[in-house]
Amino acid sequence: MIPRKFEPVLFGLVLSGLMSLIVSAISTAVARGFGSGFFGLWISSWLTAWVLAFPIVLLVGPMARRMVQRVLKPE
């Protein structure tokens, strides 16, 4: 098992992976359709997107959390 101290990084890895997977599939389908070569093009696009998305999630995630905390009512 992975130690809890790595939770934010692991969360960022999983979130960025899933989001970039979904968004790249939609973008690839809209741009090129589901025809021949879709899967290879999609995976290539996804890997490129994930390489960028992962560090961005790690950098922007804390800022997004602070923004959300500012708009929530105190308990």
C-alpha positions as CSV (number, residue, x, y, z in Angstrom):
1,M,0.0,0.0,0.0
2,I,1.0,3.6,-0.6
3,P,1.6,5.8,2.4
4,R,-1.1,8.5,3.1
5,K,1.3,11.3,2.7
6,F,1.2,10.7,-1.1
7,E,-2.6,11.1,-1.2
8,P,-2.6,14.5,-2.9
9,V,-0.1,13.4,-5.6
10,L,-1.9,10.1,-6.2
11,F,-5.3,11.9,-6.4
12,G,-3.8,14.3,-8.9
13,L,-2.4,11.4,-11.0
14,V,-5.7,9.6,-11.1
15,L,-7.8,12.8,-11.7
16,S,-5.6,14.1,-14.4
17,G,-5.4,10.7,-16.1
18,L,-9.2,10.1,-16.1
19,M,-10.1,13.7,-17.1
20,S,-7.5,13.8,-19.9
21,L,-8.6,10.3,-21.1
22,I,-12.2,11.4,-21.4
23,V,-11.6,14.9,-22.8
24,S,-9.1,13.6,-25.4
25,A,-11.6,10.9,-26.5
26,I,-14.3,13.5,-27.0
27,S,-12.0,15.9,-28.8
28,T,-10.5,13.2,-31.0
29,A,-14.0,11.9,-31.9
30,V,-15.3,15.3,-32.7
31,A,-12.2,16.2,-34.8
32,R,-11.7,12.9,-36.6
33,G,-14.7,10.7,-35.9
34,F,-14.7,7.0,-34.8
35,G,-13.2,5.7,-38.0
36,S,-10.1,3.8,-38.8
37,G,-7.1,4.8,-36.6
38,F,-9.2,6.4,-33.9
39,F,-7.8,4.4,-31.1
40,G,-4.2,5.1,-31.9
41,L,-4.8,8.8,-32.4
42,W,-6.8,8.9,-29.2
43,I,-4.1,7.2,-27.1
44,S,-1.4,9.4,-28.6
45,S,-3.5,12.5,-27.8
46,W,-4.3,11.3,-24.3
47,L,-0.7,10.6,-23.4
48,T,0.3,14.1,-24.6
49,A,-2.5,15.6,-22.6
50,W,-1.8,13.6,-19.5
51,V,1.9,14.7,-19.5
52,L,0.7,18.3,-19.3
53,A,-2.4,17.7,-17.1
54,F,-0.7,16.0,-14.2
55,P,1.7,18.8,-13.2
56,I,-1.0,21.4,-13.9
57,V,-3.4,19.6,-11.5
58,L,-0.7,19.5,-8.9
59,L,0.0,23.2,-9.3
60,V,-3.6,24.4,-9.7
61,G,-5.3,22.0,-7.2
62,P,-4.4,23.8,-4.0
63,M,-5.5,27.1,-5.5
64,A,-8.9,25.6,-6.6
65,R,-9.3,24.1,-3.1
66,R,-8.8,27.6,-1.5
67,M,-11.2,29.2,-4.0
68,V,-13.9,26.6,-3.1
69,Q,-13.3,27.1,0.7
70,R,-13.9,30.9,0.2
71,V,-17.3,30.4,-1.3
72,L,-18.5,27.7,1.2
73,K,-20.5,28.7,4.3
74,P,-18.6,28.0,7.6
75,E,-19.9,25.1,9.6
